[in-house]
Structure formats: C-alpha cells, structure tokens
Amino acid sequence: MKYNIVKLFLKTDDQILDNTSKIRGFIGNKFKEYNLLHNHYGNNYIFTYPKVQYKIVNGKILILGINEGGEILKKISSNLNYLDLDKKYHISEKIIHEKIFDIKPTIDAKHYKFVTPWIGLNTNNYQKFKRINNWRDKKILLNKIIVGNILSLSKGLGIIVNKKLYAKSFLNEENIIYKSVKMNAFKGEFKIHYDLPDYIGIGKGVSHGFGCVKKLIK
C-alpha cells in the first residue's frame, strides 16, 4: 500500500544529543490538540503503530510522519521555532521532505541497517533470550522477532502480508537507557523481503526514535 511519508528535519543553534523523549514531550505539549504527536487521547495511551516518530540521526533532528501524521507535521512546522528542553534551542532551519512510498512485501530481499538501537526484546522474550546459551540460536530468535516487528508494523498500517517472511541478520548487542531504564538493544544489519521507507522504526520505542532503519544499496 502507498503511504505519504513526511520527514521534517530541524537544525538548531546548538547540537542536541540523544534527547528524543524530551523533544517528543515538548512538541506534544505545545500542540496538544494533535493526538498523534504524543500518542495520548486524554489520559489514555493510544496503543497502535506510531504515525509520528521522533529521531536523532547523526546528530540531526528528524521527525517522521506517516499519512495524517505527516499532514500534522506540515501544519505545525511554521509555528515551531524553538525547542525548550534542558535549555532553549532555537531552530535555525527547517526542511520538509515528502514522498509517496509503497510499503509492502517484495520478491527480492531488501538490506537494511539500524541507524539507532533496536529494542527487540520485551519482558517475555528477554527471559527466553537469556536462557539460550549459543549465539546461533539467539540470532534465530532475533530474526523471528524482526519478522514479528514488521508484521506488527503492517497490521498497524493496514497492510496485508500474504507471504511468509524470513529475516537474516548480523547484530551486535549493546545497552541503552529507555524511559530511565537500562535495557538490551541491538545495532547491525538485516535482510528481509519487505520494502520499508528510510528512517521508519520497528520494535519497541519507535516513537522515541529506537529501531530506525535505513536501506543499504550495494
């Protein structure tokens, strides 16, 4: 299915390091009327695939919007002139990139890398992962989780997947902090028969910038 993907790039007068949660919190509070910016409806959390995702990639702020999420980003961009985080950052440049992208399963395998850490383990599969003694079997589990993440993305966006998906990966484990909690995450590359737009996220913490992927062209 074809989706409108909007990427809003923000350049500030001082570099912001790894503060996606605060960026999301500030913008969500500033424009409370748009639920997709903060994924809350009143006091209730919206449990669906995030259509607005906040990221810091190579030291640059990127906010990705899908369909109506992208339309919201275009609406608010003219009224977004600063970010009030641990201090006030003035926005000196705003660039909007818009593209129609067909997100779907493919005949040929696509090659991706994680440009931000991927949180693939939840409470249940973390225990299973830790019980496995050899990396080969751990990687088999991680490959299945990648497939599961993409199926969850598909379901959240209303995409029908009519074929069996398999993933192959080369991943390295690392520790990250998510919502003030130390967690296991992964960086590396994977292949799967599925076409994803650059900088979309999979896994846990997508709206906070985790699991951000970019296609590798060789």
N, CA and C of each residue as an Amber inpcrd file, in Angstrom:
protein
   654
   0.8400000  -1.1960000   0.0000000   0.0000000   0.0000000   0.0000000
   0.8750000   1.2450000   0.0000000   0.3750000   2.2850000  -0.6630000
   1.1590000   3.5130000  -0.7780000   0.8250000   4.4760000   0.3580000
   1.8750000   5.0230000   0.9430000   1.7310000   5.9230000   2.0880000
   2.5050000   7.2070000   1.8330000   1.9620000   8.3020000   2.3500000
   2.6650000   9.5770000   2.2620000   3.6120000   9.6850000   3.4500000
   4.8920000   9.7250000   3.1710000   5.9240000   9.7960000   4.2060000
   6.4980000  11.2090000   4.2210000   6.3400000  11.8850000   5.3430000
   6.8660000  13.2390000   5.5090000   8.0090000  13.2090000   6.5230000
   9.1320000  13.7920000   6.1480000  10.2740000  13.9030000   7.0550000
  10.5450000  15.3840000   7.3100000  10.4690000  15.7580000   8.5660000
  10.7550000  17.1360000   8.9760000  12.1240000  17.1590000   9.6450000
  13.0760000  17.8150000   8.9930000  14.4330000  17.9390000   9.5290000
  14.5620000  19.2940000  10.2110000  15.0940000  19.2890000  11.4300000
  15.2730000  20.5240000  12.1890000  16.7500000  20.7420000  12.5060000
  17.2250000  21.9430000  12.2230000  18.5910000  22.3210000  12.5930000
  18.5100000  23.3700000  13.6790000  19.2300000  23.1520000  14.7780000
  19.1990000  24.0820000  15.9090000  20.5370000  24.7990000  16.0560000
  20.5170000  25.8760000  16.8480000  21.7280000  26.6790000  17.0280000
  22.7880000  25.9580000  17.8490000  22.3980000  24.8890000  18.5340000
  23.3420000  24.0790000  19.2980000  22.9390000  22.6230000  19.1160000
  23.9040000  21.7230000  19.1060000  23.6020000  20.3240000  18.8410000
  22.8700000  19.6880000  20.0170000  21.8410000  18.9220000  19.7010000
  21.0750000  18.1890000  20.7130000  21.5060000  16.7340000  20.6710000
  21.9260000  16.2220000  21.7960000  22.4170000  14.8500000  21.8520000
  21.4170000  13.9440000  22.5620000  20.8710000  12.9740000  21.8240000
  20.0870000  11.8850000  22.4050000  19.0050000  12.3840000  23.3630000
  18.1410000  13.2510000  22.8720000  17.0780000  13.8050000  23.7070000
  15.7120000  13.6530000  23.0460000  15.5100000  12.5330000  22.3550000
  14.2730000  12.3680000  21.5930000  13.0390000  12.3860000  22.4860000
  13.1330000  11.8280000  23.6760000  11.9800000  11.8020000  24.5790000
  11.5700000  13.2190000  24.9770000  12.5670000  14.0810000  25.2410000
  12.2600000  15.4670000  25.6120000  11.7280000  16.2580000  24.4200000
  12.2530000  15.9710000  23.2220000  11.7440000  16.6280000  22.0170000
  10.2840000  16.2440000  21.8090000   9.9920000  14.9570000  21.9240000
   8.6180000  14.4610000  21.7870000   7.7060000  15.0880000  22.8420000
   8.2020000  15.1670000  24.0810000   7.4070000  15.7410000  25.1590000
   7.1090000  17.2120000  24.9340000   8.1220000  17.9660000  24.4820000
   7.9170000  19.3950000  24.2520000   6.9200000  19.6430000  23.1270000
   7.1240000  18.9680000  21.9790000   6.2390000  19.1900000  20.8320000
   4.8330000  18.6780000  21.1260000   4.7310000  17.5460000  21.8230000
   3.4160000  17.0100000  22.1790000   2.6440000  17.9420000  23.0900000
   3.3400000  18.6030000  24.0170000   2.6850000  19.5600000  24.9230000
   2.3550000  20.8790000  24.2300000   3.2060000  21.2950000  23.3210000
   2.9920000  22.5630000  22.6160000   1.7870000  22.4790000  21.6720000
   1.5980000  21.2980000  21.0910000   0.4930000  21.1060000  20.1420000
  -0.3970000  19.9570000  20.6330000  -0.9620000  20.1390000  21.8270000
  -1.7260000  19.0710000  22.4720000  -2.9350000  18.6160000  21.6750000
  -3.4470000  19.4960000  20.8150000  -4.6630000  19.1740000  20.0730000
  -4.4560000  18.0600000  19.0460000  -3.1830000  17.7530000  18.7260000
  -2.8830000  16.6920000  17.7630000  -2.4390000  15.4360000  18.5100000
  -3.3570000  14.4760000  18.6510000  -3.0800000  13.2690000  19.4390000
  -1.8980000  12.4500000  18.9080000  -1.7110000  12.4580000  17.6020000
  -0.6580000  11.6290000  17.0160000   0.7420000  12.1120000  17.3900000
   0.8580000  13.3660000  17.8430000   2.1710000  13.8870000  18.2300000
   2.6530000  13.3060000  19.5520000   1.7160000  12.8840000  20.3930000
   2.0870000  12.3670000  21.7170000   1.4620000  11.0180000  22.0320000
   0.6380000  10.4850000  21.1110000   0.0310000   9.1570000  21.2460000
  -0.8360000   9.0060000  22.5020000  -1.5080000  10.0840000  22.8810000
  -2.4420000  10.0230000  24.0050000  -3.7940000  10.5920000  23.5860000
  -4.8280000   9.9660000  24.0940000  -6.1780000  10.5050000  23.9230000
  -6.7170000  10.7650000  25.3190000  -6.6870000  12.0320000  25.7450000
  -6.9960000  12.3390000  27.1380000  -5.9010000  11.7760000  28.0180000
  -6.2780000  10.9610000  28.9990000  -5.3030000  10.3240000  29.8850000
  -4.9290000   8.9220000  29.4430000  -5.4700000   8.4920000  28.3080000
  -5.2460000   7.1310000  27.8360000  -4.2110000   7.0960000  26.7160000
  -3.3670000   6.0730000  26.7630000  -2.3380000   5.8960000  25.7450000
  -2.9590000   5.2380000  24.5160000  -2.5560000   5.6720000  23.3220000
  -3.0510000   5.0940000  22.0810000  -2.1300000   3.9360000  21.6890000
  -2.6380000   2.7040000  21.7970000  -1.8250000   1.5220000  21.5110000
  -1.9500000   1.1530000  20.0320000  -1.1780000   1.8130000  19.2060000
  -1.1350000   1.4990000  17.7880000   0.2230000   1.9100000  17.2540000
   0.5440000   1.4970000  16.0340000   1.8420000   1.8420000  15.4790000
   1.9380000   3.3600000  15.3260000   2.9790000   3.9950000  15.8820000
   3.0810000   5.4660000  15.8810000   3.2140000   6.0440000  14.4770000
   2.3770000   6.9990000  14.1540000   2.4370000   7.6590000  12.8520000
   3.2250000   8.9570000  12.9020000   3.7630000   9.2760000  14.0730000
   4.7480000  10.3470000  14.2160000   5.8890000   9.7890000  15.0600000
   7.1080000   9.8800000  14.5360000   8.2630000   9.2770000  15.1970000
   9.3980000  10.2960000  15.2770000   9.9460000  10.4590000  16.4740000
  10.9990000  11.4490000  16.7320000  12.3540000  10.7450000  16.7700000
  13.3200000  11.2930000  16.0480000  14.6140000  10.6390000  15.9540000
  15.7480000  11.6630000  15.9670000  16.9040000  11.2250000  16.4290000
  18.1440000  11.9710000  16.2390000  19.0890000  11.0500000  15.4870000
  19.4040000  11.4170000  14.2570000  20.2300000  10.5800000  13.3820000
  21.4650000  11.3760000  12.9880000  22.6160000  10.8430000  13.3360000
  23.8870000  11.5280000  13.0420000  23.8950000  12.9590000  13.5760000
  23.3220000  13.1320000  14.7690000  23.3140000  14.4320000  15.4160000
  22.2650000  15.3920000  14.8970000  21.3940000  14.9470000  13.9760000
  20.3680000  15.8020000  13.3950000  18.9780000  15.3460000  13.8230000
  18.1020000  16.3160000  14.0790000  16.7310000  16.0020000  14.4810000
  15.9070000  15.6690000  13.2470000  15.2120000  14.5490000  13.3160000
  14.3250000  14.1230000  12.2370000  13.0130000  13.6630000  12.8580000
  11.9080000  14.2390000  12.3900000  10.5860000  13.7880000  12.8110000
   9.8920000  13.2210000  11.5870000   9.4950000  11.9640000  11.6700000
   8.8790000  11.2780000  10.5410000   7.3860000  11.1480000  10.7710000
   6.6010000  11.4790000   9.7610000   5.1560000  11.3560000   9.8400000
   4.6140000  10.4920000   8.7180000   3.6410000   9.6660000   9.0380000
   3.0230000   8.7710000   8.0540000   1.5750000   9.1940000   7.8530000
   1.1960000   9.4270000   6.5910000  -0.1600000   9.8600000   6.2310000
  -0.6220000  11.0500000   7.0660000  -1.6510000  10.8740000   7.9150000
  -2.1550000  12.0040000   8.6920000  -1.1040000  12.5520000   9.6540000
  -0.1740000  11.6870000  10.0810000   0.9430000  12.1660000  10.9050000
   1.8050000  13.1560000  10.1450000   2.0170000  12.8940000   8.8560000
   2.7760000  13.8020000   8.0210000   2.0630000  15.1240000   7.7910000
   0.7380000  15.0610000   7.6340000  -0.0310000  16.2900000   7.4450000
   0.0610000  17.1800000   8.6810000   0.0680000  16.5610000   9.8590000
   0.2020000  17.3300000  11.1020000   1.5710000  18.0130000  11.1650000
   2.6140000  17.3030000  10.7720000   3.9550000  17.8930000  10.7930000
   4.0270000  19.1120000   9.8850000   3.3820000  19.0440000   8.7360000
   3.3830000  20.1940000   7.8210000   2.6210000  21.3700000   8.4310000
   1.5480000  21.0830000   9.1770000   0.7570000  22.1460000   9.7930000
   1.5210000  22.8620000  10.9010000   2.2470000  22.1070000  11.7150000
   2.8870000  22.7060000  12.8930000   4.2530000  23.3070000  12.5880000
   4.8470000  22.9580000  11.4680000   6.2450000  23.3380000  11.2190000
   6.4500000  24.8580000  11.2340000   5.4820000  25.6150000  10.7100000
   5.6460000  27.0720000  10.6700000   5.5940000  27.7030000  12.0610000
   4.9840000  26.9990000  13.0260000   4.8770000  27.5140000  14.4030000
   5.8960000  26.8670000  15.3490000   6.8510000  26.1810000  14.7730000
   7.8720000  25.5180000  15.5750000   9.1930000  26.2480000  15.3530000
   9.5290000  27.1450000  16.2810000  10.7140000  27.9940000  16.1160000
  11.7980000  27.7420000  17.1620000  11.4680000  26.9690000  18.1750000
  12.4530000  26.6390000  19.2040000  12.0420000  25.3430000  19.8960000
  12.9810000  24.7590000  20.6240000  12.7300000  23.5780000  21.4500000
  13.1880000  23.8930000  22.8610000  12.2970000  23.7820000  23.8200000
  12.6310000  24.0620000  25.2150000  12.8290000  22.7280000  25.9300000
  14.0820000  22.3070000  26.0360000  14.4170000  21.0070000  26.6260000
  15.1370000  21.2620000  27.9590000  16.3600000  20.7870000  28.0970000
  17.1370000  21.1420000  29.2850000  17.5350000  22.6080000  29.2220000
  17.5280000  23.1510000  28.0060000  17.6890000  24.5920000  27.7700000
  16.9550000  24.9040000  26.4680000  16.8830000  26.1640000  26.0970000
  16.1580000  26.5330000  24.8890000  17.0880000  26.4560000  23.6760000
  16.6310000  25.7200000  22.6670000  17.3540000  25.5960000  21.4060000
  16.5460000  26.3070000  20.3230000  17.1540000  27.2530000  19.6470000
  16.4640000  27.9620000  18.5750000  16.6330000  27.1890000  17.2620000
  15.5460000  27.0430000  16.5450000  15.5640000  26.3170000  15.2740000
  15.9540000  27.2880000  14.1640000  17.0810000  27.0100000  13.5380000
  17.6070000  27.9180000  12.5120000  17.2240000  27.4770000  11.0970000
  16.8260000  26.2160000  10.9530000  16.4950000  25.7190000   9.6150000
  15.4870000  24.5850000   9.7220000  14.4990000  24.5950000   8.8240000
  13.5020000  23.5250000   8.7480000  13.4080000  23.0560000   7.3070000
  13.5270000  21.7460000   7.1210000  13.4160000  21.1700000   5.7780000
  12.3490000  20.0770000   5.8170000  11.4120000  20.1320000   4.9040000
  10.3780000  19.1020000   4.8020000  10.5960000  18.3070000   3.5270000
  10.6910000  16.9900000   3.6810000  10.8250000  16.0910000   2.5340000
   9.5960000  15.1900000   2.5090000   8.9070000  15.1670000   1.3790000
   7.6540000  14.4130000   1.2700000   7.7390000  13.4340000   0.1050000
   7.2950000  12.1990000   0.3550000   7.3910000  11.1800000  -0.6880000
   6.2890000  10.1350000  -0.5080000   5.7240000   9.6960000  -1.6210000
   4.7840000   8.5780000  -1.6010000   5.5960000   7.2970000  -1.6770000
   5.3720000   6.3930000  -0.7310000   6.1660000   5.1650000  -0.6670000
   5.2430000   3.9640000  -0.5540000   5.5460000   2.9380000  -1.3260000
   4.7510000   1.7030000  -1.3230000   5.3580000   0.7280000  -0.3090000
   4.7940000   0.6760000   0.8770000   5.2750000  -0.2350000   1.9310000
   4.6280000  -1.5940000   1.7060000   5.4430000  -2.6220000   1.4670000
   4.8590000  -3.9100000   1.0860000   5.9110000  -5.0210000   1.1020000
   5.4550000  -6.2970000   1.1200000   6.3700000  -7.4190000   0.8960000
   6.9150000  -7.3680000  -0.5330000   8.1080000  -7.9020000  -0.7360000
   8.7520000  -7.8490000  -2.0420000   9.2560000  -9.2310000  -2.4620000
   9.5380000  -9.3500000  -3.7700000  10.1030000 -10.6000000  -4.2860000
  11.5710000 -10.7160000  -3.8860000  12.2970000  -9.6100000  -4.0280000
  13.7230000  -9.6070000  -3.6920000  13.9310000  -9.1510000  -2.2460000
  14.9730000  -9.6910000  -1.6250000  15.3090000  -9.2910000  -0.2600000
  15.8690000  -7.8700000  -0.2510000  15.4590000  -7.0890000   0.7350000
  15.9740000  -5.7380000   0.9290000  16.9390000  -5.7520000   2.1180000
  17.9770000  -4.9460000   2.0060000  19.0590000  -4.9320000   3.0000000
  18.9920000  -3.6220000   3.7960000  18.9300000  -3.7290000   5.1260000
  18.7880000  -2.5580000   5.9860000  19.8550000  -2.5510000   7.0740000
  20.0840000  -1.3570000   7.6070000  20.8910000  -1.2490000   8.8240000
  20.0910000  -0.4600000   9.8540000  20.3280000  -0.7620000  11.1210000
  19.7440000   0.0190000  12.2050000  20.6270000   1.2350000  12.4380000
  20.0790000   2.4280000  12.2100000  20.8550000   3.6480000  12.4460000
  20.6690000   4.1510000  13.8760000  19.6770000   3.6100000  14.5780000
  19.5310000   3.8180000  16.0220000  19.3070000   2.4480000  16.6530000
  19.6090000   2.2660000  17.9280000  19.4740000   0.9500000  18.5500000
  18.0590000   0.3830000  18.4320000  17.9930000  -0.8980000  18.1480000
  16.7360000  -1.6300000  18.0200000  16.4240000  -2.3430000  19.3310000
  15.2680000  -2.0360000  19.9200000  14.8260000  -2.7260000  21.1380000
  13.8820000  -3.8420000  20.7090000  14.4190000  -5.0160000  20.5490000
  13.6240000  -6.1490000  20.0810000  13.0950000  -7.0320000  21.1900000
  13.6670000  -6.8950000  22.3770000  13.3130000  -7.7920000  23.4690000
  12.3060000  -7.1460000  24.4090000  11.2110000  -7.8660000  24.6590000
  10.2520000  -7.4250000  25.6760000  10.4090000  -8.3260000  26.9050000
   9.5340000  -8.1800000  27.8740000   9.6620000  -8.9330000  29.1320000
   9.6810000 -10.4280000  28.8920000   8.8420000 -10.9200000  27.9910000
   8.7420000 -12.3630000  27.7540000   9.9250000 -12.9080000  26.9720000
  10.2270000 -12.3020000  25.8070000  11.2940000 -12.8970000  25.0070000
  12.6920000 -12.5680000  25.5380000  12.7990000 -11.5800000  26.4390000
  14.0900000 -11.3120000  27.0760000  14.5360000 -12.5190000  27.9090000
  13.6130000 -13.0720000  28.6950000  13.9430000 -14.2410000  29.5140000
  14.3250000 -15.4280000  28.6340000  13.6070000 -15.6040000  27.5410000
  13.9100000 -16.6910000  26.6030000  15.2800000 -16.4810000  25.9750000
  15.5770000 -15.2340000  25.6080000  16.8710000 -14.8960000  25.0030000
  18.0110000 -15.2010000  25.9630000  17.8470000 -14.8670000  27.2340000
  18.9070000 -15.0720000  28.2140000  19.1370000 -16.5540000  28.5200000
  18.1010000 -17.3580000  28.3610000  18.2430000 -18.7980000  28.6250000
  18.9930000 -19.5180000  27.5150000  19.0690000 -18.9260000  26.3370000
  19.7620000 -19.5580000  25.2100000  21.2710000 -19.3660000  25.3820000
  22.0270000 -20.4590000  25.2540000  23.4590000 -20.4290000  25.5550000
  24.3450000 -20.0770000  24.3630000  23.8810000 -20.3410000  23.1420000
  24.7400000 -20.0760000  21.9920000  24.1560000 -18.9790000  21.1070000
  25.0620000 -18.2220000  20.4710000  24.6440000 -17.0520000  19.6960000
  23.8250000 -17.4420000  18.4650000  24.1030000 -18.6100000  17.8790000
  23.3580000 -19.0390000  16.6860000  21.8680000 -19.1260000  16.9860000
  21.5150000 -19.7500000  18.0920000  20.1010000 -19.8800000  18.4460000
  19.5140000 -18.5400000  18.8950000  20.3520000 -17.7150000  19.5160000
  19.8820000 -16.3680000  19.8700000  19.5440000 -15.5740000  18.6190000
  20.3840000 -15.7290000  17.5780000  20.1510000 -14.9930000  16.3370000
  18.8860000 -15.4830000  15.6410000  18.6120000 -16.7710000  15.7200000
  17.3700000 -17.3120000  15.1530000  16.1650000 -16.6510000  15.8160000
  16.2340000 -16.5010000  17.1460000  15.1530000 -15.8420000  17.8810000
  15.0300000 -14.3840000  17.4620000  16.1620000 -13.6880000  17.3480000
  16.1350000 -12.2780000  16.9620000  15.5630000 -12.0980000  15.5530000
  15.9020000 -13.0150000  14.6540000  15.3620000 -12.9450000  13.2980000
  13.8370000 -13.0850000  13.3020000  13.3380000 -13.9690000  14.1510000
  11.8900000 -14.1390000  14.2610000  11.2370000 -12.8780000  14.8450000
  11.9350000 -12.2330000  15.7690000  11.3960000 -11.0120000  16.3770000
  11.3530000  -9.8810000  15.3440000  12.3900000  -9.7800000  14.4960000
  12.3740000  -8.7800000  13.4210000  11.1570000  -8.9860000  12.5250000
  10.9060000 -10.2360000  12.1520000   9.7290000 -10.5480000  11.3320000
   8.4560000 -10.1350000  12.0640000   8.3830000 -10.4640000  13.3500000
   7.2130000 -10.1020000  14.1520000   7.0120000  -8.6040000  14.2290000
   8.1110000  -7.8570000  14.3580000   8.0340000  -6.3930000  14.3980000
   7.4690000  -5.8290000  13.0990000   7.9040000  -6.3860000  11.9750000
   7.4320000  -5.8930000  10.6750000   5.9780000  -6.2980000  10.4470000
   5.5860000  -7.4540000  10.9390000   4.1750000  -7.8410000  10.8570000
   3.3180000  -6.9120000  11.7220000   3.8410000  -6.4990000  12.8730000
   3.1120000  -5.5590000  13.7340000   2.9780000  -4.1980000  13.0530000
   4.0600000  -3.7450000  12.4100000   4.0060000  -2.5030000  11.6360000
   2.9390000  -2.6160000  10.5550000   2.9380000  -3.7420000   9.8450000
   1.9700000  -3.9560000   8.7700000   0.5400000  -3.9030000   9.2900000
   0.2980000  -4.5750000  10.3900000  -1.0430000  -4.5780000  10.9760000
  -1.4610000  -3.1710000  11.3900000  -0.5340000  -2.4270000  11.9980000
  -0.8360000  -1.0700000  12.4520000  -1.1320000  -0.1100000  11.3170000
  -0.5740000  -0.3840000  10.1340000  -0.7830000   0.4840000   8.9810000
  -1.8170000  -0.0810000   8.0020000  -2.3960000  -1.2210000   8.3510000
  -3.4330000  -1.8070000   7.4970000  -2.8990000  -2.4840000   6.2500000
  -1.6710000  -2.9960000   6.3330000  -1.0410000  -3.6600000   5.1850000
  -1.2440000  -5.1620000   5.2960000  -1.7230000  -5.7740000   4.2260000
  -1.9280000  -7.2270000   4.1930000  -0.6360000  -7.8960000   3.7420000
  -0.1280000  -8.8200000   4.5520000   1.0720000  -9.5880000   4.2080000
   0.6260000 -11.0000000   3.8360000   0.7090000 -11.3160000   2.5560000
   0.1850000 -12.5930000   2.0700000   1.2820000 -13.5950000   1.7470000
   2.4450000 -13.4410000   2.3950000   3.5330000 -14.3910000   2.2020000
   4.2990000 -14.5470000   3.5050000   4.9840000 -15.6660000   3.6250000
   5.8000000 -15.9330000   4.8050000   7.0680000 -15.0900000   4.7360000
   7.3790000 -14.4070000   5.8200000   8.5760000 -13.5750000   5.8660000
   9.6820000 -14.2510000   6.6700000  10.9120000 -14.0860000   6.1980000
  12.0830000 -14.5840000   6.9020000  13.1120000 -13.4550000   6.9470000
  13.8440000 -13.3880000   8.0370000  14.8850000 -12.3660000   8.1750000
  16.2380000 -13.0190000   8.3940000  17.2860000 -12.3750000   7.8930000
  18.6630000 -12.7460000   8.1750000  19.3370000 -11.5000000   8.7440000
  20.1420000 -11.6940000   9.7820000  20.6940000 -10.5090000  10.4420000
  22.1400000 -10.6950000  10.8730000  22.8120000  -9.5700000  11.0460000
  24.1300000  -9.5040000  11.6770000  24.0380000  -8.3950000  12.7090000
  23.9430000  -8.7750000  13.9890000  23.6390000  -7.8150000  15.0460000
  24.6560000  -7.8700000  16.1700000  24.8630000  -6.7240000  16.7940000
  25.6970000  -6.6290000  17.9900000  24.8510000  -6.0940000  19.1330000
  25.0280000  -6.7020000  20.3000000  24.2400000  -6.3080000  21.4680000
  24.8670000  -5.1100000  22.1600000  24.0280000  -4.2030000  22.6530000
  24.5140000  -3.0550000  23.4140000  23.4640000  -2.6550000  24.4470000
  23.8760000  -1.8630000  25.4170000  22.9630000  -1.3920000  26.4540000
  22.5160000   0.0340000  26.1530000  21.2440000   0.2970000  26.3990000
  20.7120000   1.6520000  26.1940000  19.8290000   2.0110000  27.3980000
  19.4630000   3.2720000  27.4840000  18.5350000   3.7380000  28.5050000
  17.2410000   4.1550000  27.8110000  16.1330000   3.5370000  28.2000000
  14.8260000   3.8590000  27.6340000  13.8520000   4.1030000  28.7780000
  13.3160000   5.3140000  28.8330000  12.4230000   5.7170000  29.9150000
  13.0680000   5.4900000  31.2740000  14.3330000   5.8900000  31.3690000
  15.1370000   5.8170000  32.5990000  15.4560000   4.3920000  33.0460000
  15.2520000   3.4190000  32.1650000  15.5250000   2.0110000  32.4890000
  16.6140000   1.4880000  31.5570000  17.5940000   0.7990000  32.1290000
  18.6510000   0.1910000  31.3340000  18.1010000  -1.0430000  30.6240000
  18.3000000  -1.1270000  29.3050000  17.7420000  -2.2290000  28.5300000
  18.7670000  -2.7310000  27.5260000  18.5390000  -3.9720000  27.0540000
  19.3580000  -4.5330000  25.9870000  18.7980000  -4.1020000  24.6360000
  19.6910000  -3.7030000  23.7390000  19.2860000  -3.3310000  22.3880000
  20.3360000  -3.8680000  21.4210000  20.1090000  -3.6210000  20.1240000
  20.9940000  -4.1810000  19.1060000  21.2130000  -3.1660000  17.9950000
  22.4180000  -3.1990000  17.4260000  22.7470000  -2.4470000  16.2120000
  23.2830000  -3.4520000  15.1990000  23.1700000  -3.1060000  13.9270000
  23.6690000  -4.0010000  12.8940000  22.8210000  -3.9300000  11.6500000
  22.7790000  -5.0470000  10.9280000  22.0920000  -5.0900000   9.6480000
  21.1680000  -6.3030000   9.5730000  20.1870000  -6.2130000   8.6680000
  19.3250000  -7.3660000   8.4190000  18.7840000  -7.3080000   6.9970000
  18.3610000  -8.4720000   6.5150000  17.7320000  -8.5850000   5.2030000
  16.3580000  -9.2220000   5.3690000  15.3990000  -8.7410000   4.5730000
  14.0510000  -9.2840000   4.6090000  13.3520000  -8.9140000   3.2980000
  12.3970000  -9.7340000   2.8810000  11.6520000  -9.4650000   1.6490000
  10.5060000  -8.4930000   1.9460000  10.8940000  -7.2480000   2.1970000
   9.8960000  -6.2430000   2.5720000  10.4830000  -4.8710000   2.3180000
   9.6870000  -3.9800000   1.7250000  10.1610000  -2.6410000   1.3850000
   9.7170000  -1.6320000   2.4380000  10.6850000  -1.0020000   3.0790000
  10.4320000  -0.0150000   4.1280000  11.0390000   1.3270000   3.7330000
  10.3740000   2.4300000   4.0350000  10.9750000   3.7450000   3.7720000
  12.1130000   4.0220000   4.7510000  13.0950000   4.7710000   4.2970000
  14.2210000   5.1270000   5.1550000  13.7490000   5.8680000   6.3980000
  14.3190000   5.4850000   7.5360000  14.1510000   6.1210000   8.8450000
  12.8230000   5.7880000   9.5320000  12.0780000   4.8440000   8.9910000
  10.9240000   4.3460000   9.7360000  11.4460000   3.4230000  10.8340000
  10.6750000   3.2430000  11.9040000  11.1400000   2.4530000  13.0410000
  10.3880000   1.1520000  13.2100000  11.0780000   0.1480000  13.7570000
  10.4440000  -1.1200000  14.1320000  10.8660000  -1.4760000  15.5540000
  10.0420000  -2.2730000  16.2170000  10.3630000  -2.7160000  17.5720000
   9.7580000  -1.8150000  18.6300000  10.3600000  -1.8530000  19.8050000
   9.8800000  -1.0810000  20.9510000  10.4890000   0.3330000  20.9160000
   9.7170000   1.3260000  21.3920000  10.2350000   2.6820000  21.4960000
  10.3620000   3.4120000  20.1680000   9.5340000   3.0120000  19.1830000
   9.6100000   3.6120000  17.8480000   9.3620000   5.1200000  17.8860000
   8.3730000   5.5590000  18.6570000   8.0490000   6.9900000  18.6810000
   9.1650000   7.8100000  19.3210000  10.0410000   7.1480000  20.0960000
  11.1780000   7.8170000  20.7320000  12.4630000   7.6730000  19.9100000
  12.3420000   7.1030000  18.7020000  13.4890000   7.0500000  17.8080000
  14.2600000   5.7510000  17.7610000  13.8400000   4.7470000  18.5120000
  14.5620000   3.4800000  18.5030000  14.1430000   2.6260000  17.3050000
  15.0440000   1.7380000  16.8840000  14.7490000   0.8140000  15.7940000
  14.6200000   1.4710000  14.4360000  15.2980000   2.5760000  14.2500000
  15.2240000   3.3530000  12.9940000  16.0870000   2.6660000  11.9370000
  15.5020000   2.3960000  10.7620000  16.2190000   1.6300000   9.7320000
  16.5130000   2.4840000   8.5040000  17.5520000   2.1040000   7.7960000
  17.8940000   2.7410000   6.5140000  18.3260000   1.6600000   5.5450000
  17.8250000   1.7650000   4.3290000  18.1470000   0.7640000   3.3090000
  19.5880000   0.9090000   2.8600000  20.2480000  -0.2280000   2.6770000
  21.6090000  -0.2520000   2.1550000  21.5460000  -0.6080000   0.6770000
  22.1070000   0.2180000  -0.1530000  22.1410000  -0.0240000  -1.5990000
  23.5520000  -0.4220000  -1.9800000  23.6790000  -1.6080000  -2.5480000
  25.0180000  -2.0850000  -2.9380000  25.0690000  -2.3060000  -4.4480000
